[in-house]
Amino acid sequence: MSGFYEPPPRATSPFHERLLHPRWTTIEDALGRPVPGILRELYGDPETLLRGHFYLDQPGGETRAWLDLFFPLDEEALLPYGRNLPAGAVAFADDEHGDPYFFIPDRSDFGDGPVYLLMRDQGQDTIRPIAPSLAEFLKWPRSRDH
C-alpha cells in the first residue's frame, strides 16, 4: 500500500488489519518492558498509519527522508524483511528501497529514542542516523515534491 492519500483509503486488507491491530504483547516480550508511549501514540492514529509515500524534511536541516509505508507493529517490526536490527530496536516504516527505519526506545515510559535507517550497501547493512528522536521525526513537514 504505497501512496499519499487524502483522505487515507478506507479499503481493508490483511496488511491494514495488521497495521491497525498492533501485537502489543509481541513488542513487550521483545523489548522486555511495556510498549513505549511513543509507539502507542503512533499506532493509535490510523489516519497517520494509512498515509505513506512522502518526504519528511528536517526543519532547518539538510536531512530529507522518504517514507514509503508504515509497518505493522508485530514480528515485522522486529525483523523487517528478515533483516536483523540492533538489540532493543523497533522498525516502524521503510523507504523507497525497502530499507527499514527503526528507533531504539529510551527507558522512560514514553520511550522516545533516536531514529536510524538500516541501509543495504553493496550487500552489507549500514546504519545511518536520521533524527534525534522518533517524536521529532514524525513532526517533520511532509511533502510529495522531489
N, C-alpha and C positions, 0 to 999 in steps of 0.2 A: 504494500500500500504506500506508494510514493506519490507525492503531490501536495501542493499547498492549496488547501480547500477553504473557501469562505462561503458558508459555514462548513464545518467538517462533515464528512459523509455520514449518513445515517445507516447505511447497509451494515449487516453483520457478517462475520466470517469467523472461522476458528481463531485466526490471528487476533481479531478485535476482541473476541471473548477472553483470550489470554491476556491481552493488553489491559482490558478493563477489569479484570479479576485477578489481581496480584496474588501470588502464593506467599503470603507473609511468613508462614512457618518455614518454608524453604530458605528464605533470606535470613530469618532469625537463626536458623540452625547453622547456616554457612558463616554468619558473622559472629555467632556465639554471644548475641546480645539482642535486645529488642530492635525492631526495624527503626532506623533513624527517622526523625520527624521530617527531614527534607524529602525523603522518598515517599512518606505518607502524604505529604502535600502535593508532590508532583503527580503521583498515581491516583490521587483523589480528584484530579481535574481532567475529566475526559476531553474537554474542549482543547486542552493543550496537547494531550497524548495523541489525538487523532489528526493533528496537523504535522506536516513534515515537508521536506523538500524546500529548504530555505537556508539562507545565510544568517549567521549571528555575527555581528560586528562589535568588537570590543570598543566601548566608548573611549575616545581619545587615544586609542592604541592602534597597533598595527596588526592585531590578530583578527583574522576572519575565518570562521569555521562553518562548513556546510553540514547541516543536519538533515540526513535523508529520512530517517524514521526513528521513532522511539521503540525500544524493546519491551516485550512483556517482562514483568518482574517475576521470573521463575528461573528454571535451570539455565535458560538462555542468557540471563543477566549475569550468571556466574561463570559460564563457559561459552561466550559468544562465538558462534561459528566454529566451535571446537577449539578455540584458542585460549590459552592459559593467561589469566590475569594475575597481577601481584596479590599476595595474601591480603585479605580483608577488602578487596576491591569489588565494586558492583558496576556492571555496564548498564547504561541506560539508553543508548542510542548508537547510531552508526553514521558514517559519512558516505559520500558517493562511491567510494571504493570498497565499501563493506568493512571498513576499519572501525572498530568499536571505540566509542567514548566511554570512559569509566571514571569513577571517582573513588577516593578512599575516605570513608567517613571518619571524622574525629570521634573521640569518646564521649562527647556531650550527647544529651538526649536528642537534640536537633540533628546532630551527626553530619554537619556540613563538612566538606573537605575539598581538596584540590581536584580539578578535572584534567584528565590526560586523554591522549589519543594513542591507541595501540596500532601503529602503522606497520605494514608489511613492506620491507625494502629489500629487494634482491634476495627474497627467500628468508630474510631474518626479521624478527619482530623488533621494532624500535618504539620506545615510549617518548612521546612529545608532550611537554606541559602545555596546557591550553588556557586554563583560568585558575585563579587562586581559590575559588570555591564554586560549588555547584549552584548555590543560590545566585551568585553574581552572574555566572554563565547563562542561567535561564532568564536573567533580566536584560541581557544584551539586546539591542534593537535587531529586529528581523527584517530581512528583505529577500526578494527573489531576483533582484538585479545583479548582473555579473559585473 
